[in-house]
Structure formats: C-alpha cells, structure tokens
C-alpha cells in the first residue's frame, strides 16, 4: 500500500532539492557573468587611462624628457604599471560592491 502523505512529502523534498540546485546554478552563472563584465569594464578603463596619459606625454617639449625624473624609461614603466594598478583596484572595489 502506498502512503499518500509519504508521496506528498517526497514530492516536496524533490521540489526543494531542485530549487536549491537551480539556485546554485544561477549563483554560479551570475558570478561568472559579473566577473566577465567587470573584466571588460576594467580593461576599457585601462585603455582610456593609458591613452589619456600617452596624449599628455606627447604634449611636452623635448626638454621635459631631459630631466632624470622624466626619463623615457621611467615614464614608460609608470605608464605600464600605474594603469594596471588602477584597473586591479577598480575591479576589486566593483566586485566588492556587487557582492
């Protein structure tokens, strides 16, 4: 003999388990999507920052680069590292805000 109350409890258990499974899948997808979106935003910010700094460097006279503080090597290194540091900071802060 089948117990109808047992059958209803089993159905509710399967529904709850399916709901938790679906929530887990949805959570994983949203984490993946937000990571991709934040990566794109950070990369676009990085490109904009590098272009702005590069355009600013092109406006200087040649004598500006004669100063040891403004050597081409130092400026190039700063251009390469500073924008990446800003991108990493923005990515982390935006990820913290969205979580």
N, C-alpha and C positions, 0 to 999 in steps of 0.2 A: 504494500500500500504506500502510496505517495502522500507525504505530508504537505498540504498546500502552504502552510506557514513557513516551512523549511524552503520551499521553492521560491517564495517571495523574498526571503532573507538572502538566498543565493543570488537572485537577480539584483538586489540592491548592492550586494557585495561586488558583483561584476561591474555594475554601473559606477560605483565609487572607484574601483581599481582602474577602470577605463578612463575615468575623469582625471585621476592622478597621473596616469600615463600621458594623457593628452596635455596636461599642464606642464609636465616635464619636457615634452617635445616642444611645446610653444615657448617655454622659457629658454631652451637651448637655441631655438631659431632666432628669438629676439636678441639674445646675447651675441650671436654670430652677426646678425644684421646691424646691430648698433656698433659693433667693433669695425665692420666694414665701412659704415657711414662715417664714423669718427676718423678712421684712417684716411678716407678721401678728403674730409674737411681739413684735417691736419696737413695733408700733402699740398692741398691748394693754398693754405695759409703759408706754408713753407716756400712755395714758388713765388707768391706775391711778395713776401718779405725779402727774398733774395733779389728779386727784380728791383724792388724799391731801393735796396742798399746799393746794388750794382749801378743803377741810374744815378744815384747820388755820388758814387765814386767817379763816374765819368765826368761830372761837372767840375771837378777840381783841376787846378793848374798842375803842370808837371812839377813845379817846385814843392807842391804838397807832398809828393812821394819821396822827396829827398830827405825829409825828416826821418830819422831812425824809428820813431814811434809809428810812422805811417809807411813803413816799407811794404812792398808788394806782397812779400811772403806773409807778413803778419796780417795784412788786410784780407788776403785770400783765405788764410786759416780761420780768421774770425767769421768771414762770410760763410765758410763751410760749416763751422761748428755752432755758431750762435743760432742760426735759423733752425738747425736740428734740435737744439736745446729748447727753443721756444715751441717747436712742434710737439716734442715729447711732453712738455709741461701742459700745453693746451689739451693734448689727447688725454692725459691722466686726469686733469681737472674736469673735463667734459664727461669722462667715463664715471667719475665720482658723482657728478651732478645727476646723471641719468640713472645711476643705481641707487 
